[in-house]
Amino acid sequence: MTTGASLTHGLLDLLERPISPADRRRAALHLLDWIACAQLGSTAAAGRALARLALQSAQGPCTTWGAGRREAGMAALVNGGLGNLFEVDDLHRRAIVHPGDTVIAAALAAAEREGSSGAELLDALIKGYEVTIRIGTAAGPAHYRHWYSTATCGVFGAAAACAHVLGLNRQRSLDALGQAGMMSAGLWQCRSEPTDSKQLATGRSAQSGLLAADLARIGFAGARQILEGEHGFFAAACGPVDLQAVLGRPDAAWMMHEVSFKPWSACRHVHPVIEAVIALRDQVGASTSMESIESIDVHTYADAISFADCVTPLSDHQARFSLQHAAAVAWTRGDLTLHDSHSDVRDDPQIAALRAKVRLHHDADLTAAYPERYGATVLLRDAGGVQHTLTVHTAKGDPENPLSASQIQDKALRLMAAAGLNPRLGEQIAQSCLALAEGQPLSNLSTALAQAQSI
């Protein structure tokens, strides 16, 4: 299974694959997408709380949303907790991880501290995504049942990305991955109660990845078989493991190209339903009023129902994890915006009445296709008994149904505007970010991000 003494040896071999200009342009898009998510996340209550924590710490060279510039560990912790607050972060389907949340937060902090070039940061992101995705894919849905894979698997990717930024040699990079495994954490109990702990999990994962690389640089030895060992990550925290996923497809394109971008502010499990309902509305909406709808039956995979069955969302967060709310809003408004999770929309009598007509059903075939595909079938019945059906297997933003580079940039500008940035500064951040792939220095982006902290 390995090309060396352990799976981590093999992963490091895979990270030696060449990186092309197209790969770096893709990485710049993910960086921009995450920056916009973090900027918006900094305006949420949990984001402001993290900033208050940072303000109690020492100043440093690293962008820290809401707190100016702080030392790298604190920047990674705070920024790592921001990207997922509005549920617009990127996602790899098979791995069931949001790699940007942890990898980018850690790598950006390391790169700003070390004075790295833009290309070095982008290459670090590519490698960090690779490690996160491969480990997440191996861990699979069995691990995801109880563990927040973005945090538990993301810490390995964050460590790999920081190891690249720090220029660690092979032995020290192995140490970094070994130490990362010692700090892998994040339980899903956080989604069963009204907590901010999901943000702690991703923030701590980013911070731990940086710490793992820093320890490795000074010779702090780490376990080589941290993944596959008798007491390693897979044995301790996973059910059946697809070890082939860790080192398989050695000649494939970088895994970053398989990552989805979210067009809507909602759990990714909800996106196929949003797209299906909007498409049905476009087909029959003109002749079917809300009052004449008898039912909306949603057939989808088990995890979508487990994560997003919420008939009456009582908070913005619950609304983003509600298949019923998403279906009702998508039908009523033909879209789903950042505002549509707010109380005035949740409490709208028409939205509430339509939510009550949404019925969820487990679909065995869609579950069998998951997590390779996140699918949903929506059946709309009117009072006259007429039925309209539409199935989505790949939601908008997936590699098979992609957002264009301009659409990703437009999304980022909208999110930054929603966070309070003036359009000119948002455009400056976007252009400085995308220019990293063309050889522009990271300092240009850092300067623009610093200006954003003064809003």
N, C-alpha and C positions, 0 to 999 in steps of 0.2 A: 504493500500500500504506500510506502514512503520511498522517497529518493534519498533519504538520509537515515539517521538513527531514530527519528520521530516524525510525527505529523507536522510539527512546527518547523523541522528542517525542510520538509517538503514544501510547506507554504513559502518559506523564504526563497526556495528555488523558483517557485512560480512568480515571485515578485521581481525576478530578474528579467522578465519579458520586456521587450522594447515598448516604449511609450511614444506614440505618434502625436503630431500637432492636433489631429482630430480628437484624440483622447484628451488632450489638455483643454481643448475647446469644450468638450463635454464636461470636464471637471469644473470649468469656470461657470457653466450654467448651474451645476449643482451648488457651487459656492454662492452664486447670486441668489438662488432660490432659498437657500438656508439663511442667508443674511436677512432677506426680507421677512422670513418667518420669525427670526430672532428679534428683529426690530419691532415687529408687531407684538411678539410675545412679551417684550419688555414693558408694554403698556398694561398688561393684565395684572391682577392682584398678586398672583404668585411671582410674576416677574419683578414687580416692585419690591416684594419681600426679599427676593434674592439680591436685588440691588442694595437694599438696606444692610444686608449682611456684608456685602462687599465693601460698603462705605466704612465699615469698622476695621478693615484690613489695610495693609500697607499699599501705597501707590507703587506702580510699576510701569512697564512698557506696553501692556497688552490691553486692547479694546475690551471693555467690560460694560455691556449695555446697562445704562442707568447709573453707572458709577464711575464714568470716565476711564482712566487707565489704572489697572491694578496689576499685581504680580500674576504670573502665568497660571499657577494653580487655582487661584480664586477666579480668574477670568474663565478658565475651562469649566469650573463648577457652575458659575452663574450662567454663562452662555449655553452650556449644555442643557440647562433646564428650560430654555426659552423656545427652542425650535418646534416643539410639539404642542404648545399651549393652545393654538387655534386649529390644530388638526389639518394643517396644510403642508406638512413635511413629506419628503420623498419616501418611497417604499420599494423594497425588493420583495416580490410576491412569494417565491419559493422559500426564501429565508425567513419571511415574515419579520423583517427588520426595517427600521427607518435609519439607514446608515449615517445620513448627514447629521442627525441630532448629536451623536457622540463624536464621530470621526472629525467633522469639521471644527467643532468647538475646541477639541484638543489640539488639532494641527495648527489652527490659526493662532492660538495662544503660544504654542511652541515656536512657530515661524516668526511672530512679532518679537518675541523675546530674543531669538537667535539672530535676528536681522537677515532672515532668509530671502531668497529671490521669489518672485511670483511663480516661476516655473517649479522651484523646489516645493512650494506649497501645493501646487496642483498635482505634482507627481506623488506627494505624500497622500493626498486625498484618494487618488486612484488606487494606491496600494492599501490604504486603510479600508476602503470600500471592499476591495477584493477579499481581505481576510475576514471582515465582518460577514460578508455574504456567504462565503464558503463554509464558515463555521455555523452560521445560522441555518443554512440549507441542510447540513448534516444533522443538526439538532432537531429541526423539523417541528411539526405540530405537537408532537408528544411533549417536547420541552415547553413549547408556547402555552400549553394548557395551564401551567402554574407559574411560569417564569416570563418576565418581560424581556423578550429576546433582544430587543433593541439595546437594552442595557447590558444584559449578560453576555451577549456575543459582541456587542459594540465595543466593549472594553479591549478586546483583542485587536480590533481594527484601529482603535484610538492609539494603542501602544505601537502598532506597526507603523502608523502614520508618523507618530512622534519620533520613532526610531529612525525613520528616513530623514526627518528634519534635522535631528541631532547628528546625522552621519555615522550612526553606530555600525560597527563591523558585524560580521555574521554571528560571532559568539555573543556579543553584547545584545544583538537583536533577539537571539534565542532567549537570553535572560529576560528581556523586556516582555516577550510573550508569556514566559513562565510566570513572571510576577503579575501580569494582567489576569491570568487565570485565578490567582489567589484572591483577587478582588472582584471577581465576577459576581454580581448580585442584582436583585430586582424581582420581587414577588408580586404577582397579580392581585393580591389582596387590596392593593391600592386602588383598583378600579371597582371594588365592591363596596367601598365606603367613600364619603366625601372628603378626600385628602388631596394634598399637593405632592404626595410621595412619588408620583410618576415623574415629576420634574426633578425630584431629588435623585431618582434612579439614573436618569440620563445624564444629569449634571455630574453626579459622582462617578459615573462610568467614564466620562470625558476626563475628569480630573485624575482618576486612577490610571487611565492610559498614559497620561503625561507623567505621572509619578513613576509608573513602571519603567518608562524609558529613562527618566532621570536616574533612577536607582541603577539601572543597567549600565549607564554611562560610567558610574563610579565603581563598577565591578561587583554589584550586588547580585549574587548568583540566583538563577531561577530554574524551576523544574523543566526538563526537556520534554517529558511526556505528560505535560499538563492537560492535554486533550484526551489522549487514549489510555493513559495509565490506569492501573487498578483502582486508584483513588482520585482519578482526574475528573475533569469537567464532564465528559460524556457519561462516565459511570455514575457520578454523583447526582447529576441534575437532569439527565435525559432518559427517555425510554429507548425504544429501538432507534439506532443511529445509522444513517447512511454514510459510512466512512468514505465511500467513493466520491461523495460530494465535496470532500475537503480537497482532494488532489486530482479529481477527474477533469477531463477536458483541458489538459495542460496547454493546448495550442489555441484555445478559444480566445475571442476578444475579451478585453477587460470586463469584469462583471458589472462595472458601473453602467455600461450601455444597456443592461437589462433592468435598470431601476426605473420605476414609474414616478411621474410628477403628478401631484394632485391638483386638479382644477377647482375643486370645491372644498370649503371649510367643513369637513366631516370625516369621521373615521373611514378609512379606505374600504372597510367591509360594506359601507353604505353606498359607495359610489356607483356600483352597477345598477342599483335600484334608481338612483337619481337619473342616470342616463336613460334607462328604460322608460321611466315615467315621462321625462321630457320628450322622448321620441314618440311615445303614444299620444301625448298632448298635441304634438305637432301634426300627427295623423288625424286625430278624431276630436281634438279639443273644441273646435269651432261648433261642433254639433252635439257636444255632451257637456251640459252644465254640471257644476259641482253638486247641485241638489239632486240631479238625476242619476248620480253614481250610486249604485247599489253596494258595491264592494270593490276593493283593490286587494287582490291576493298576490302576495309576494312569496315566490318559491326560491329558496336560496340554500347555501351550504350551512353546515352546523355552526361553525365559528361565527358567521355573520349574525345568526340568531342569538348565540350565546353572548356576544359583545354588544349587540345593538337592538335588543327587544325592549322598547321603552314607549309605552302608549302615551304617557303623560309626563313629558320631561319637565322638571322643576328648576332647571338651571341651564345656562348656556352650554355647559359641558355635557349635560345629559342630552340636550337637543342635538349635539354633534354626534352622539352615539345612539340615535333613534332612527331606525328604519321607517317607522310610522311617520315621524315628523318630516323626514326627508321626502317621503313619497307625497305627503300632503302639500308641502311647500312647493315641490317641483311641479305638481299638477296645477296648483293655484297660481304660481308666479312664472312658471316656465324656466326657472333657474333656481339656484340656491347661493345666496351671497353671505358675506360675513355677518350682516345684520340679521339674517333669518334665524339665528339661534337666540335672539334677544327676547325678553319677556313680552314685549308688545306683539311679536309674531307668535310666540308660543301660546299666548292667551287669546289670540284672535278667535272668536267663536267659529268662524268658517274653517279655519285651520284645525281647530280642536275637533270639530264635527267630522271632518274628513279623516283625521288621524284615527278616529274610532272605527272607521270603515276599513282600515288596513289590517289584513290578517296574514300572519306569517306561517309558512309551511316549510318543513325540512325537505330538501330535494336530494335524494341519495346520489344521483348522477353528478350533480354539482359539487357535492361533498367529495366524491371520488376524484373529481378534477382539481380540487383544492389541495395544496396552495399553488399549483402550477397556473391555475386560472381562478379568478374571483368572479363568479357568475351569478346571475339572477334572472328569473322569468317573472314578469308582471302580467297578471290577468285582470283586466278592467271589465266589470259588468255594470251595465246601466239598468234602470228600472224596467226597461222593456225586455230584459233578458239577453240583449246583444252583448257578446263578449269580444274583447280586443286583447291580443296577446303579443308580447314582444320579449325576446331573450337577449341579454347582453352577456357575452363571454369574456370580453376584454373591454374594460371601461376606458373612457377618455383619459389619456395620460399614460396608459400602458405602452410598452414598446411596439405592440401591434396596432395601436390606435394612438399615436403619439401627439403630444403638443409640439408645435414647431418652436424653434429657438426664439422667434419673435413673440410667440404666445407666452413662453416662459418668462421672457423679459417683461412683457406687459403685466403678467401676474405679479411679478416682483415689484413693479412700480405701483400697482394698485395696493399691495400690502403695505408698502412703505408710506404711501399717501394716507392710508387708513391709520397708520401709526403716528401721523402728525407731521411727517417730513414734507417740506415743500417740493414741488415737482422737480425744480432745478437740482436740488441736492440729491433726490432720488435718482435722477438721471446721471449725475456725477458718480454716485456709488456704482450704478449699473455699468457704466462705461469703464470705470477703473477696474472693476471686477473682471469683465470680459476681456479687457486689454492684457490681463496677466498671461493669457494664452498666446499673446503676440509678443511677449518678452518685456512688457512694462513692469516696473518695480512694484513690489508689495507696498512700499511706503506711500504710493499714491492712494491706494485703497485705504490704508490705515488713516491717512489724513482726512479722507472723506468720511470715514466712519467716526472719527473723533468729532467732526462737525455735527454729526447726527446726534451725539450725546448731549448737545446743548439745547435741544428742543424742550 
